[in-house]
Amino acid sequence: MIVISDTAPIISFGKINKLSLLKELYHTVYLPTEVWEELIYPLTQNHSNIPEDIRLELDAKAAGWLIVKNPEKEESIELALSLSQQLGLGESYAIALSSELSADLLLINDRKARDMAIELGINTKWTTEVLIDAVSKKLISSFDDFERILNAMIDNGLWIEKDFYAKLLEEAKKKFKT
């Protein structure tokens, strides 16, 4: 399975020390250099306060399951440059890489970028859908754990609508009952 990720899903899982869920679900996750640079930005800019999640991301890359790979075909690079007129560079290159590799899945949290990816025939998932997949695969052991993980993500910057939050909790409850 070929899985590409944009920046936000990696950060969402990293900030709560659950980046390993991505490895357990997908074994390997690819991201373009533009996404990698967004992830490690505080290191490259010599910030005095380096977020803890960066260590997890560096470790995942060193372990070989988080792989930096760039689009290579000219038409893919042109697609990324075209998309970058409306999206960020990370999102643009993640979509272009997904297209080039005929990826099975693109992890992305930006609605506009997701809609553009879908228009290109790319299968996408929100971070919250990845959490539900982790429940389905029994990588999250209880509803309480699911709720704690989701709330921790929200506390660390993941934004979801209140109505969707309630629906997500209901969906998780159903999965734990089956």
C-alpha positions in Angstrom: 0.0 0.0 0.0 1.4 3.4 -1.0 0.5 6.1 1.5 1.5 9.8 1.2 1.1 12.3 3.9 0.8 16.1 4.1 2.2 17.9 7.2 -0.8 18.2 9.4 -1.6 14.5 9.9 2.1 13.8 10.9 2.1 16.7 13.4 -1.3 15.7 14.8 -0.1 12.2 15.6 3.4 13.3 16.6 2.3 16.0 19.1 0.5 13.3 21.2 3.2 10.7 20.9 1.1 8.5 18.6 3.1 8.7 15.4 3.6 5.0 15.6 -0.1 4.4 14.8 0.7 5.5 11.2 3.5 2.9 11.0 1.2 0.2 12.5 -1.6 1.0 10.0 0.4 1.7 6.8 4.0 0.3 7.5 5.5 3.0 5.3 4.5 6.6 4.8 6.0 8.8 2.0 6.2 12.6 2.0 7.8 15.1 -0.3 10.7 17.3 0.7 8.3 20.3 1.1 6.4 18.4 3.8 9.6 17.3 5.5 10.9 20.8 5.6 7.6 22.0 7.1 7.9 19.3 9.8 11.5 20.1 10.8 11.2 23.9 10.3 12.1 24.7 13.9 15.4 22.8 13.6 16.4 24.4 10.3 15.7 27.9 11.7 17.6 27.3 15.0 14.6 27.9 17.2 15.4 27.7 20.9 12.2 25.8 21.6 12.1 22.6 19.5 8.8 20.8 19.7 9.0 17.2 21.1 7.3 15.7 18.1 10.2 16.5 15.8 12.3 13.9 17.6 9.6 11.3 16.7 9.6 12.4 13.1 13.4 12.2 12.9 13.4 8.8 14.5 10.7 7.5 12.1 12.7 8.7 9.1 15.9 7.1 10.5 14.0 3.9 11.1 13.0 3.9 7.4 9.2 3.9 7.6 8.8 7.7 7.1 10.4 8.2 3.7 11.1 11.5 2.0 10.4 11.1 -1.8 10.0 13.8 -4.4 7.9 13.7 -7.6 10.3 12.9 -10.4 8.3 13.2 -13.6 8.1 16.6 -15.3 4.3 16.6 -15.4 4.2 15.9 -11.7 6.4 18.8 -10.9 4.3 21.0 -13.2 1.2 19.8 -11.3 2.7 20.7 -8.0 3.7 24.2 -9.3 0.2 24.7 -10.7 -1.4 23.6 -7.4 0.9 25.9 -5.4 -0.9 28.9 -7.0 -3.9 27.9 -4.7 -2.4 25.7 -2.0 0.7 25.5 0.2 3.8 23.9 -1.2 3.5 20.8 1.1 0.0 20.1 0.1 0.8 20.7 -3.6 3.8 18.4 -3.7 1.9 15.7 -1.6 -0.9 15.7 -4.1 1.6 15.6 -7.0 3.5 12.7 -5.4 0.3 10.9 -4.8 -0.7 11.3 -8.4 2.7 10.2 -9.7 2.9 7.1 -7.5 -0.8 6.2 -8.0 -0.9 6.2 -4.2 -3.6 4.2 -2.4 -4.1 7.0 0.1 -3.2 10.6 0.8 -3.5 11.8 4.4 -4.5 15.4 4.3 -6.5 17.8 6.6 -7.0 20.8 4.4 -10.4 20.9 2.8 -9.5 22.7 -0.3 -6.4 20.5 -0.9 -8.5 17.4 -0.2 -11.1 18.5 -2.7 -8.5 19.1 -5.4 -6.9 15.7 -4.7 -10.3 14.0 -5.0 -10.8 15.8 -8.3 -7.6 14.2 -9.5 -8.9 10.8 -8.5 -6.8 10.5 -5.3 -8.2 8.6 -2.3 -7.8 10.8 0.8 -8.3 10.5 4.5 -8.6 13.0 7.3 -6.7 12.5 10.5 -10.0 11.6 12.2 -10.6 8.9 9.6 -7.2 7.4 10.4 -8.1 7.3 14.0 -11.3 5.3 13.1 -9.1 2.9 11.1 -6.9 2.5 14.1 -10.0 1.5 16.1 -11.1 -0.9 13.4 -7.7 -2.6 13.4 -7.8 -2.7 17.2 -4.7 -0.5 17.6 -6.7 1.6 20.0 -8.0 -0.6 22.8 -10.9 1.2 24.3 -13.4 4.0 23.7 -11.8 5.9 26.6 -8.4 5.7 24.8 -10.0 6.8 21.6 -11.6 9.8 23.3 -8.4 10.7 25.1 -6.4 10.6 21.8 -9.0 12.6 19.9 -9.1 15.2 22.7 -5.3 15.4 22.9 -5.2 16.1 19.2 -7.8 18.8 19.5 -5.9 20.3 22.5 -2.8 20.3 20.2 -4.4 22.2 17.3 -6.6 19.7 15.4 -9.8 21.6 14.5 -13.1 19.8 14.0 -16.7 21.0 14.1 -18.7 20.3 17.3 -21.3 18.3 15.3 -18.6 16.2 13.7 -16.9 15.6 17.0 -20.2 14.1 18.4 -20.6 11.9 15.2 -17.0 10.7 15.5 -17.5 9.7 19.1 -20.7 7.8 18.1 -18.9 6.0 15.3 -16.1 5.0 17.6 -18.6 3.7 20.2 -20.3 1.5 17.6 -16.9 0.1 16.5 -16.1 -0.9 20.1 -19.4 -2.6 20.5 -19.0 -4.8 17.5 
